[in-house]
Amino acid sequence: MSAAEGPLVVGVDTSTQSTKALVVDAATGQVVASGQAPHTVSSGAGRESDPRQWWDALREALHQCGDAAREAAAVSIGGQQHGLVTLDAQGEPVRPALLWNDVRSAPQARRLIEELGGPKSWAERTGSVPGVSFTVTKWAWLTEHEPEAVRAAKAVRLPHDYLTERLTGEGTTDRGDASGTGWWAAGTEAYDEEILARVGLDPALLPRLVRPGEVAGTVRDGHGLPFSKGTLVAAGTGDNAAAALGLGLRPGVPVMSLGTSGTVYAVSQHRPADPTGTVAGFADARGDWLPLACTLNCTLAVDRVAALLGLDREAVEPGTDVTLLPYLDGERTPNLPHSSGILHGLRHDTTAGQLLQAAYDGAVHSLLGALELVLDADADPTAPLLLIGGGARGTAWQQTVRRLSGRPVQIPEARELVALGAAAQAAGLLTGEDAAAVARRWKTSAGPVLDAVERDEAALTRISGVLSDAAPLLERSAGSS
């Protein structure tokens, strides 16, 4: 038996590339065991994954946790958002899941926006203007290109729903993940029947919506996992909502996540509806909202510039007027899907280190511009900015965010925030607490705080000017002359 103070819970993060499991002491937040196993994703425009691999990876990750996983009293699954999972009458996948980064449904996204009244109408109905990542566009693509798969589908799920259902035998989801489908109405917090009818999706194929704090079910027999029959299963949620739970976010506290792509978000008590599509008006997993904006080019783009220059990613040098817009994969915020990177202001005395710093500045400029749209008008502009993700550990990232934001910057020491948020959700089932309050009790956001410095307005103005002047080039489609 473990030496934990309280009951043990399991939090799971089933992401694009792997599944991670944490066994956590519900009393203290101490991680007593962990495991991780990979799964594969197809390459190219179509990004697909076999859901059965997620289940196998979950089993392997829990096996790595050893005896601690057998003691768990509750479990919750956090997972990658937007993915389309189609199941047959036996609960087996009809075809591989279409993942969030599958871009083949771009024509369907454009058509759906036009057919249902334009961007403003979508934002008011669902909280978001559906981009290519949203599940509704993937279902529309599947209907057009693989009608036989649509006919065979007897259940439609999101990635975290699939694993939860294999645990409990019941089809369930939560408001946080449902808000990223494009067929969940933000005003009524129910499925939008008109949108479902437009794309030919029978509401009976969708999972039941579980309320925050409600038990989704219990672990059934024959699952091949270390859990005892009757172990409580929480609703689970999407990865961003789970990370917000993992940080114990209060309304108005800004978060910047530095990964391959970058995201900025904050909990809000006001339902968002951005007709420009920049801000996705997601729900959180508690009952509030989680307005979020995403940039495509973050750590991967900056690392690529460092590699081209033959530099370590930390080898930045200050003191330059050079501007680099690192839109190496197009860009989502600002909305320039066909753009490429632009370098401006190069001089004889410009150094490689200054070019690298310019890449950092260009990436952070995009994120901070999005953050202004995410935060409520009455949010405290001096509140510390929580910096998470792989880039958050890098000194160059920390100092660039600090200089360009003018805010204090806090770097939480806790890792695996999605899995920790799922664990907090599971713990809330046992204690009756709000999941975010559980995470605050665990002090998951604790970490060093870098004091605010004067914001570098000159750099921000310069980058904005280059972005504006270069608009005709950036908006030109790829391959055009």
Protein Blocks (a to p, Z undefined) as FASTA:
>chain_A
ZZbfbdcdddddddfkbccdddddfknopafbdcdddddddedjbdcddfklmmmmmmmm
mmmnmmmlmmpcbdcddddehiacdddfkopafbdcddfklcklmmmmmmmmmmnopjkl
mmmmnopacdfklmklmmmmmmmmmmmlmmmpgbdcdfklmmmmmmnopacddfklmmmn
opacfklopacfklmmmnopafklpccdddehiafbdcdehklpabdehiacdebiafkl
mmmmmnopaehiacddddfbdcdddddfbdcddfkomaccdddfkopacdddddfblmkm
mmmmmmmnopafklccehiabdcdfbfnopfbdcdfkbccddehiafklcfklmmmmmmm
mmmmmmmmmmmmmpcfkbcfkbccddedjklmpmklmmmmmmmnopacdddfbghkllmm
mmmmmmmmmnopafklmmmmnommgccddddddddfklmmmmmmmmmmmmmmmmpcghiZ
Z
